[in-house]
Amino acid sequence: MSTFYQKRARMRIIILGFFFMIWLVGLTIRLLQLQVFEHPRLKTEVLEQNQNRNTIHPKRGTIYDCTGNILARSLPIQSVFFSPFKGEPSHLQLEKIKKLKKILNLSENELQNIYKRIERNASFIWIKRKVDPEKEEKVRRLSLSGIYFLEENKRFYPHGKLAAHLLGRVNIDDIGASGIEYKYNSILEGKKGEHLILRDAKKREYRFEILKEPEAGKDLILTIDETIQYYAEKELKKAMLKTGASWGTVIISQPSTGEILAMANYPTGDLNNPPPMPLSLDRNKAIHHNFEPGSTFKIVTASAALEARKINLTDSFDCSKGFIRVAGKTIRDHELFGVLSFPEIIIHSSNVGTIQFGQLIGEEIFFKTIRAFGFGQKTGIDLPAEEKGIFRPLDNWTKISVSSLSIGYEISVTATQMLQAINAIANKGFIISPKVVKKILNSPDVATEKPYRRRRIISERTALVLTSILQKAVQRGTGMTARIRGYKVAGKTGTAQKFDSSIGRYSSTAHTSSFAGFVPADNPVLSMVVVIDEPKGPYSGGEVAAPVFREIASLVLRQLHIPKQEEQLNTIIAERSFRQVER
């Protein structure tokens, strides 16, 4: 009997041993599968569940005006993101997000994007970036699991609307989208870093590691003067509201260097609260808008005539009819004149007289002079997407082209190009590309200055003669409203009819009014171009744009402490210049 039970017990041991061996083999195979064959996949899942790699956006460089005032800077701010548990039901994740909807003002579009990310089992989901401190505190009080904060930088513009079109804006990632922010993005943005966040099974952070340190962006010092920019914007806005014009721009520069002291546009907007579609902030009328300049372009026509020695200052032209016919078209003066000398034609802005001496220049010489002044090509200003204007090749000119170009039609220019042209007169014949960035700061002690280059396009004597004539244009011609007591102002008005494509001809009601000038005339410290588009009521450059020049220039001269001059006209320089040309 005992032998039977012994055999039975031995059989049970064998069977148990057999099943144990099977279990052991199965366990070994499973361990081998987990530890060897599926190790990479499982490791990836664990890492995805318990760590996040995120980009560290560097602090963007600060933008200063030429006196050291801050125009744009980046400040630390918190962003909210969601990192769900592995296997956490979708409906629980959505409940957490819904609790944040009101606090963070989440739009339906934002919610839909978040829901889509949840459905895709994303491990990192932005909820709201760059939230206000008050909202941040409210979110923290909820203590929602899986909701975290990440410090980023937000661009802040201390003066809101000031120089908005010039400075430009950045997108949500602090990357330049327009203006200086875009043009100098590679310098301002610095180099990105990377950090690693490790969490335990309960999603609690237990380790924060910086894998790559970010490098802060470099600072910029602009040529812009904050106070002068304010003056320009204030007076431009005043003129726009008074005239009911569609848009306007003012550019102020230091002629000898080409440095832009102010660049104002109206309408404008607040960079700290840009509109949903900020295209209006991205379009800088000073460099992006082409327009026919009208009579301000006569400074180029006069330069070509003087350089070509086709006229003398004593030459007279009969303008008594008040109109001239060219190639079957009639071109009129804004008022009736008699016989005018060459200087008087410019002083009183006679179209009839300008066309007469313009026809003496010759097509090729005129074309080369216009190109030398920089029209039909970019000025090279350090701002993005500059327009080059429209200036047709000589082969495409018609019988009326010389006459039209002489008075500023059949050519489209930008305000910046007109500034560069008037600066050539102020600089006694040298043309200089305008610029808005003065220095790039590599470190607190080292700065790289932006150089400027100049080249002669007309002789000094031509520039001096034109300066004298432009002084008289302000003293007793069409630019009288630009006069500033105690200072010698040189300038030229412009009034251009706008072409109406709907009727196929120039409009009798829509005009572009402008003024280009510099002061003091014999030693310029500032030059300025004012463009006002489609003013309602009075529309001539002398009535609309020249007064803006006067008001801004008066403030700037006081700001720069430029002493008044006793003589209103330096007749000695004027007469000497006239005699030089006569020789």
Backbone hydrogen bonds, N-H to C=O, Kabsch-Sander energy under -0.5 kcal/mol:
donor,donor_aa,acceptor,acceptor_aa,energy
5,Y,1,M,-2.0
6,Q,2,S,-2.2
7,K,3,T,-2.2
8,R,4,F,-2.4
9,A,5,Y,-2.5
10,R,6,Q,-2.4
11,M,7,K,-2.3
12,R,8,R,-2.0
13,I,9,A,-2.2
14,I,10,R,-2.3
15,I,11,M,-2.7
16,L,12,R,-3.2
17,G,13,I,-2.9
18,F,14,I,-2.5
19,F,15,I,-2.7
20,F,16,L,-2.7
21,M,17,G,-2.4
22,I,18,F,-2.5
23,W,19,F,-2.8
24,L,20,F,-2.9
25,V,21,M,-2.9
26,G,22,I,-2.8
27,L,23,W,-2.7
28,T,24,L,-2.5
29,I,25,V,-2.8
30,R,26,G,-2.7
31,L,27,L,-2.9
32,L,28,T,-2.8
33,Q,29,I,-2.6
34,L,30,R,-2.8
35,Q,31,L,-3.3
36,V,32,L,-2.1
37,F,32,L,-1.3
38,E,33,Q,-3.3
42,L,38,E,-2.7
43,K,39,H,-2.8
44,T,40,P,-2.1
45,E,41,R,-2.1
46,V,42,L,-2.4
47,L,43,K,-2.7
48,E,44,T,-2.7
49,Q,45,E,-2.0
50,N,46,V,-2.1
51,Q,47,L,-1.8
52,N,197,I,-2.2
54,N,52,N,-0.6
54,N,195,H,-2.4
56,I,193,G,-2.6
57,H,55,T,-0.7
61,G,188,L,-2.7
63,I,72,A,-2.8
64,Y,62,T,-0.5
64,Y,220,L,-2.9
65,D,69,N,-2.6
66,C,224,I,-3.0
68,G,65,D,-1.8
71,L,63,I,-3.2
72,A,63,I,-1.6
73,R,156,F,-2.4
75,L,154,K,-2.5
77,I,152,E,-2.6
78,Q,131,V,-0.5
79,S,150,L,-2.3
80,V,128,K,-3.4
81,F,148,Y,-2.3
82,F,125,I,-3.2
83,S,146,G,-2.9
88,E,85,F,-1.6
92,L,89,P,-0.5
93,Q,89,P,-1.6
94,L,90,S,-2.6
95,E,91,H,-1.6
96,K,92,L,-1.5
97,I,93,Q,-1.7
98,K,94,L,-2.4
99,K,95,E,-1.3
100,L,96,K,-0.6
100,L,97,I,-1.3
101,K,97,I,-0.7
101,K,98,K,-0.7
102,K,98,K,-0.5
104,L,100,L,-2.6
105,N,101,K,-0.6
106,L,101,K,-2.1
111,L,107,S,-2.5
112,Q,108,E,-2.4
113,N,109,N,-1.9
114,I,110,E,-2.0
115,Y,111,L,-2.7
116,K,112,Q,-2.2
117,R,113,N,-1.7
118,I,114,I,-2.0
119,E,115,Y,-2.4
120,R,116,K,-1.3
121,N,118,I,-1.9
122,A,117,R,-2.3
125,I,82,F,-2.1
127,I,80,V,-2.6
128,K,80,V,-1.6
131,V,78,Q,-2.5
136,E,132,D,-2.4
137,E,133,P,-2.2
138,K,134,E,-1.7
139,V,135,K,-2.1
140,R,136,E,-2.2
141,R,137,E,-1.8
142,L,138,K,-0.8
142,L,139,V,-0.8
143,S,139,V,-0.7
143,S,140,R,-1.0
147,I,144,L,-1.5
148,Y,81,F,-2.9
148,Y,146,G,-0.6
150,L,79,S,-2.3
152,E,77,I,-3.4
154,K,75,L,-2.9
156,F,73,R,-3.6
160,G,157,Y,-2.2
161,K,159,H,-1.1
162,L,159,H,-1.7
164,A,161,K,-1.9
167,L,163,A,-3.0
168,G,164,A,-2.4
171,N,175,I,-2.5
174,D,171,N,-2.2
177,A,169,R,-3.4
178,S,169,R,-1.3
180,I,166,L,-2.1
181,E,167,L,-2.4
181,E,178,S,-0.5
182,Y,178,S,-1.3
182,Y,179,G,-0.7
183,K,179,G,-2.6
184,Y,180,I,-2.7
185,N,182,Y,-1.5
187,I,184,Y,-0.7
188,L,184,Y,-2.5
189,E,185,N,-3.0
191,K,215,E,-2.1
193,G,56,I,-2.8
194,E,212,K,-1.9
195,H,54,N,-2.6
196,L,209,E,-3.8
197,I,52,N,-2.5
198,L,196,L,-0.5
198,L,207,R,-2.8
199,R,50,N,-3.5
200,D,204,R,-2.2
203,K,200,D,-2.1
206,Y,198,L,-2.4
207,R,198,L,-1.5
209,E,196,L,-3.1
211,L,194,E,-1.9
211,L,209,E,-0.7
212,K,194,E,-2.3
215,E,191,K,-2.5
216,A,214,P,-0.5
217,G,59,K,-2.8
218,K,187,I,-2.7
219,D,441,L,-0.8
220,L,62,T,-2.4
221,I,439,K,-2.6
222,L,64,Y,-2.8
222,L,220,L,-0.5
223,T,436,V,-2.5
224,I,436,V,-0.6
225,D,261,L,-2.4
226,E,224,I,-0.6
229,Q,225,D,-2.9
230,Y,226,E,-1.9
231,Y,227,T,-2.3
232,A,228,I,-2.5
233,E,229,Q,-2.4
234,K,230,Y,-2.6
235,E,231,Y,-2.5
236,L,232,A,-2.1
237,K,233,E,-2.4
238,K,234,K,-2.0
239,A,235,E,-2.1
240,M,236,L,-2.6
241,L,237,K,-2.5
242,K,238,K,-1.8
243,T,239,A,-2.5
244,G,240,M,-2.0
245,A,240,M,-0.7
246,S,533,D,-2.2
247,W,533,D,-0.8
248,G,266,Y,-2.3
249,T,531,V,-2.3
250,V,264,A,-2.1
251,I,529,V,-2.1
252,I,262,A,-2.6
253,S,527,S,-2.3
254,Q,259,E,-2.5
257,T,254,Q,-1.4
258,G,254,Q,-2.3
259,E,254,Q,-0.7
260,I,435,K,-2.6
261,L,252,I,-2.5
261,L,259,E,-0.6
262,A,252,I,-1.6
264,A,250,V,-2.9
266,Y,248,G,-2.1
271,L,160,G,-1.4
271,L,269,G,-0.6
273,N,270,D,-0.8
279,L,277,M,-0.7
280,S,277,M,-0.7
281,L,278,P,-0.7
282,D,278,P,-1.2
283,R,279,L,-1.3
284,N,282,D,-0.9
285,K,283,R,-0.8
287,I,284,N,-1.6
288,H,284,N,-2.8
289,H,285,K,-1.2
290,N,288,H,-0.5
291,F,413,V,-2.3
294,G,408,G,-2.1
296,T,293,P,-0.9
297,F,294,G,-1.8
298,K,295,S,-1.7
299,I,296,T,-1.1
300,V,297,F,-1.5
301,T,297,F,-1.4
302,A,298,K,-2.8
303,S,299,I,-1.7
304,A,300,V,-2.4
305,A,301,T,-2.1
306,L,302,A,-2.3
307,E,303,S,-2.7
308,A,304,A,-2.1
309,R,306,L,-1.0
310,K,305,A,-1.9
311,I,305,A,-0.6
315,D,312,N,-1.5
317,F,340,L,-2.7
319,C,317,F,-0.7
319,C,338,G,-1.9
322,G,319,C,-1.0
324,I,331,I,-2.3
326,V,324,I,-0.5
326,V,329,K,-2.9
329,K,326,V,-2.1
331,I,324,I,-2.9
331,I,329,K,-0.5
333,D,322,G,-2.3
337,F,319,C,-0.9
340,L,317,F,-2.7
340,L,338,G,-0.5
342,F,315,D,-1.3
345,I,341,S,-2.0
346,I,342,F,-1.3
347,I,343,P,-2.7
348,H,344,E,-2.5
349,S,345,I,-0.5
350,S,345,I,-2.2
351,N,349,S,-0.6
354,T,350,S,-1.9
355,I,351,N,-2.5
356,Q,352,V,-1.5
357,F,353,G,-2.1
358,G,354,T,-2.3
359,Q,355,I,-1.9
360,L,357,F,-0.6
361,I,358,G,-1.1
362,G,358,G,-0.6
366,F,362,G,-2.3
367,F,363,E,-2.9
368,K,364,E,-2.4
369,T,365,I,-2.1
370,I,366,F,-2.3
371,R,367,F,-2.3
372,A,368,K,-2.4
373,F,369,T,-1.7
374,G,371,R,-1.6
375,F,370,I,-1.7
376,G,388,K,-0.7
377,Q,374,G,-1.0
383,L,381,I,-2.4
386,E,383,L,-0.6
387,E,287,I,-2.6
390,I,412,S,-1.9
396,N,393,P,-1.6
397,W,394,L,-1.6
401,S,398,T,-1.1
404,S,400,I,-2.7
405,L,401,S,-3.2
406,S,402,V,-2.0
407,I,403,S,-0.8
407,I,404,S,-0.8
408,G,405,L,-1.7
409,Y,404,S,-2.6
412,S,390,I,-2.4
413,V,291,F,-3.0
416,T,286,A,-1.6
418,M,414,T,-1.8
419,L,415,A,-2.0
420,Q,416,T,-2.2
421,A,417,Q,-1.9
422,I,418,M,-2.4
423,N,419,L,-2.1
424,A,420,Q,-1.2
425,I,421,A,-1.1
426,A,422,I,-2.1
427,N,423,N,-2.5
428,K,425,I,-1.5
429,G,424,A,-3.0
430,F,427,N,-0.7
431,I,455,R,-3.2
433,S,453,R,-0.8
435,K,258,G,-2.0
438,K,221,I,-2.5
438,K,436,V,-0.5
439,K,221,I,-2.2
440,I,448,T,-2.2
441,L,219,D,-2.7
441,L,439,K,-0.5
442,N,440,I,-0.7
442,N,446,V,-1.6
443,S,446,V,-1.6
446,V,443,S,-0.7
448,T,440,I,-3.0
449,E,447,A,-0.7
450,K,438,K,-2.8
455,R,431,I,-1.7
457,I,429,G,-3.1
458,I,429,G,-1.3
463,A,459,S,-1.9
464,L,460,E,-2.6
465,V,461,R,-2.3
466,L,462,T,-2.4
467,T,463,A,-2.3
468,S,464,L,-2.1
469,I,465,V,-2.3
470,L,466,L,-3.0
471,Q,467,T,-1.8
472,K,468,S,-1.7
473,A,469,I,-1.9
474,V,470,L,-1.2
475,Q,471,Q,-2.2
476,R,472,K,-2.9
477,G,472,K,-0.5
477,G,473,A,-0.7
478,T,347,I,-1.8
479,G,473,A,-2.1
480,M,477,G,-1.2
482,A,479,G,-2.3
483,R,480,M,-1.6
484,I,487,Y,-0.5
487,Y,484,I,-2.2
489,V,487,Y,-0.7
490,A,518,F,-2.4
491,G,470,L,-1.4
492,K,516,A,-2.6
494,G,514,S,-2.3
496,A,512,T,-2.5
498,K,510,A,-2.5
500,D,505,R,-2.7
501,S,499,F,-0.8
503,I,500,D,-1.0
504,G,500,D,-1.4
505,R,500,D,-1.3
507,S,498,K,-3.2
511,H,509,T,-0.5
512,T,496,A,-2.5
513,S,511,H,-0.5
513,S,532,I,-2.9
514,S,494,G,-2.8
515,F,530,V,-1.9
516,A,492,K,-2.1
517,G,528,M,-2.3
518,F,490,A,-2.6
519,V,526,L,-2.2
521,A,488,K,-2.2
523,N,520,P,-0.6
525,V,519,V,-1.8
526,L,519,V,-1.6
527,S,253,S,-2.3
528,M,517,G,-2.7
529,V,251,I,-2.1
530,V,515,F,-2.7
531,V,249,T,-2.6
532,I,513,S,-3.2
533,D,247,W,-2.9
534,E,511,H,-2.9
536,K,243,T,-3.0
544,V,540,S,-2.4
545,A,541,G,-0.8
546,A,541,G,-2.8
548,V,545,A,-0.5
549,F,545,A,-1.8
550,R,546,A,-2.3
551,E,547,P,-2.4
552,I,548,V,-2.4
553,A,549,F,-3.0
554,S,550,R,-2.1
555,L,551,E,-1.5
556,V,552,I,-2.5
557,L,553,A,-2.9
558,R,554,S,-1.5
559,Q,555,L,-2.3
560,L,556,V,-2.7
561,H,558,R,-0.9
562,I,557,L,-2.5
565,Q,486,G,-4.6
571,T,569,L,-1.8
574,A,570,N,-2.0
575,E,571,T,-2.8
576,R,572,I,-2.3
577,S,573,I,-2.4
578,F,574,A,-2.2
579,R,575,E,-2.2
580,Q,576,R,-1.9
581,V,577,S,-1.7
582,E,578,F,-2.1
583,R,579,R,-1.7
